Amino acid sequence: MSPNPSKQKGNRLERAVVNALKEHEVKATRSWGSDGRSMGLAEEVDVLIDHEGLKLACQVKARKKLGKLVKPDTEVVDCQVIKEDRGEIFFVVTLSKFVEILKNGS
């Protein structure tokens, strides 16, 4: 039986995220089997970023297409801010902007 194509797609993205962060000298580790319990974290954690003492547990999701509500128009804005009713506020940024913020604080 061949592996699930969605699982393969997710695994490829997890590896790509870790490799891209490492290229920017940001320490990142992919959890074994996409299961954060392998690192002593919650099952949903796919990637752990550890930059200068700041640890970020990340869940990585790949979709064929992101909705306009989620995806920022990076030609005119740096990030997209989203929130559901009575929910938390989230910032969506590109990987390059995230690395810039992480490394430079701006």
N, C-alpha and C positions, 0 to 999 in steps of 0.2 A: 504494500500500500504506500503510495507516495504521500509526502508531507502536505499538510494543508497550505494552499497558496497564500491565504491571508496571514498565517503564522510565519511563512517564509518572508513575506513582504515586511511584516513587523520586525523580524529578526534583522533583515537587511538595514532597515531604518535605524534600529538600535545601534548596530555596528557603525553606521555612517555618522550618527550623532557623536558617539564616543571618539571616532577617528577625527572628526572635524574639530571637536574640542581639544583633543591632544595636539592637533596642528597649531592651535593657538596657545599651547602650553598651559591648558587647563586640565587638571587631573580628572578623569572620568572613568568609571568602571561599569561594565555591563553585567547585570546579574546573571548567574548561570541559569539557563533554561527560562529566561525572562521571569524569574521568580525571586523577588526580593528576599524571601526567607533564606536563600542561599548566602545572603550577606547579613542575616540577622535583622532584616527589615520586613515591612509588610509585603505580602504576596504581590501587590500591584506595582511595586517598584521595579522598573526595568533598567534604569541607569542611575548611578550615584555620582554626583559632581562633588568634588572636594577641592575647593580653591581657597588657599590661604586661611584654612580653618572654617570656612563657610561650607556647610554640607547641604546639598539640595537633593532630595529624593525625587526622581522624575518618572512619570509614566509616559511612555512613548506610544503614540497612536498614528497610524497611517490610514488615510482615506483617499479614495479616488479623486474626490473634489471636496474642498472646504466651502462652507457657506459664506456668503458675502458678509454676514454678521460677524463671523469669526476672523476672516482673513483681512488684515489691514492693506490699504492701498499704499504701498511703500514709496510711491512716487510723490505722495503729498503728506503722509504722516509717518511717524516713527513707530507707533504702536496702536493697537486697537484695545479699547477698554470695554469689557463686557460684563454683564451682571444679569442674573435672573431675578424675578420678583422675590423679595425677602431672602436673597442669597448673597454670597460673597462677591467681591469685585475681583476681576482677573485682568491682567495685562497680557496681551499677545504681542510678541516682538519676534523679529527675525533672529536667526542664530548669530549673525554677525553683530547685530545691535546688542543682543544679550551678552556676548563676549566683551564688547566694548564697555558696557555697564559694569560687568563683573570685574574687568581688569582696571578700568579707569575711574569707575564711580560716576560716569556721566554718559 
